[in-house]
Amino acid sequence: MDTTTWIILVIVAIVVVLAVAGFAGSRMRERRMEERRTQAASFREEADTREREAERARLQADEQTAAAERARAEAEEKARLASAQEEAAATRRERADEIDPDGPVDERVDEERR
């Protein structure tokens, strides 16, 4: 074999090695891209799960807030009614003291203790 043939064989070998290396490199890139796609899908699933959990927690908090508001309103109404009853009782006691011929009950109790 002469030198020209050797040069051609070396060039062909280099081209084959480069083609194989290029093919292997593209396969590695494809594999890495597929791994990244899989990882991204996993992250999305985790994000979806966390979003659902957060939404459930938010709904639960909203329900608790609404229940607390109802309880507060109920307590305020009871306090208002109690205040109205106390006023009515005081008014009745004052009227009773006004019309009692023996005087207010409080004064009689104090006199009896002496």
C-alpha positions in Angstrom: 0.0 0.0 0.0 1.2 3.3 -0.9 1.0 6.5 1.2 -2.1 7.8 -0.5 -4.0 4.7 0.4 -2.9 5.0 4.0 -3.9 8.6 4.1 -7.4 7.8 2.7 -7.7 4.9 5.3 -6.8 7.2 8.1 -9.2 9.9 7.0 -12.0 7.3 6.6 -11.2 5.9 10.1 -11.3 9.4 11.6 -14.6 10.1 9.8 -16.1 6.9 11.2 -14.8 7.6 14.7 -16.3 11.1 14.6 -19.6 9.8 13.3 -19.8 7.2 16.1 -18.8 9.9 18.6 -21.4 12.2 17.2 -24.1 9.5 17.3 -23.1 8.6 20.9 -23.2 12.2 21.9 -26.7 12.8 20.4 -27.9 9.6 22.2 -26.5 10.9 25.5 -28.2 14.3 24.9 -31.5 12.6 24.1 -31.2 10.4 27.3 -30.4 13.5 29.4 -33.4 15.4 27.9 -35.7 12.4 28.6 -34.4 12.3 32.2 -35.1 16.0 32.5 -38.6 15.6 31.1 -39.3 12.8 33.6 -38.0 15.0 36.4 -40.1 17.9 35.3 -43.2 15.7 35.1 -42.4 14.6 38.7 -42.1 18.2 39.9 -45.4 19.1 38.2 -47.2 16.2 39.9 -45.7 17.3 43.3 -46.7 20.9 42.6 -50.3 19.8 41.7 -50.5 17.7 44.9 -49.3 20.6 47.0 -51.7 23.0 45.3 -54.6 20.6 46.1 -53.5 20.3 49.8 -53.1 24.1 50.0 -56.6 24.6 48.5 -58.1 22.1 51.1 -56.3 23.9 53.9 -57.6 27.3 52.6 -61.1 26.0 52.4 -60.9 24.6 55.9 -59.5 27.9 57.2 -62.4 29.7 55.4 -64.9 27.4 57.0 -63.4 28.0 60.5 -63.4 31.7 59.9 -67.0 31.6 58.9 -67.9 29.5 62.0 -66.0 31.9 64.2 -67.9 34.9 62.7 -71.2 33.1 63.3 -70.2 32.4 66.9 -69.1 36.0 67.4 -72.4 37.3 66.0 -74.3 34.9 68.2 -72.4 35.9 71.2 -72.9 39.6 70.4 -76.7 39.0 70.0 -76.8 37.1 73.4 -74.9 40.0 75.0 -77.3 42.5 73.5 -80.3 40.5 74.7 -78.8 40.1 78.2 -78.2 43.9 78.4 -81.8 44.5 77.3 -83.0 42.1 80.0 -80.8 43.8 82.6 -82.2 47.2 81.6 -85.8 45.8 81.8 -85.1 44.3 85.3 -83.6 47.6 86.5 -86.6 49.5 85.2 -89.0 47.1 86.8 -87.1 47.3 90.1 -87.2 51.1 90.0 -90.9 51.0 89.4 -91.4 48.5 92.2 -89.5 50.7 94.5 -91.6 53.7 93.5 -94.9 52.1 94.2 -93.9 50.0 97.3 -95.5 51.7 100.3 -92.8 50.4 102.6 -90.0 51.8 100.5 -87.2 50.2 98.5 -86.3 46.6 99.4 -82.7 47.5 99.7 -83.4 50.0 102.5 -85.6 47.5 104.4 -82.9 44.8 104.2 -80.4 47.2 105.6 -82.7 48.2 108.5 -83.4 44.6 109.3 -79.8 43.8 109.6 -79.2 46.6 112.2 
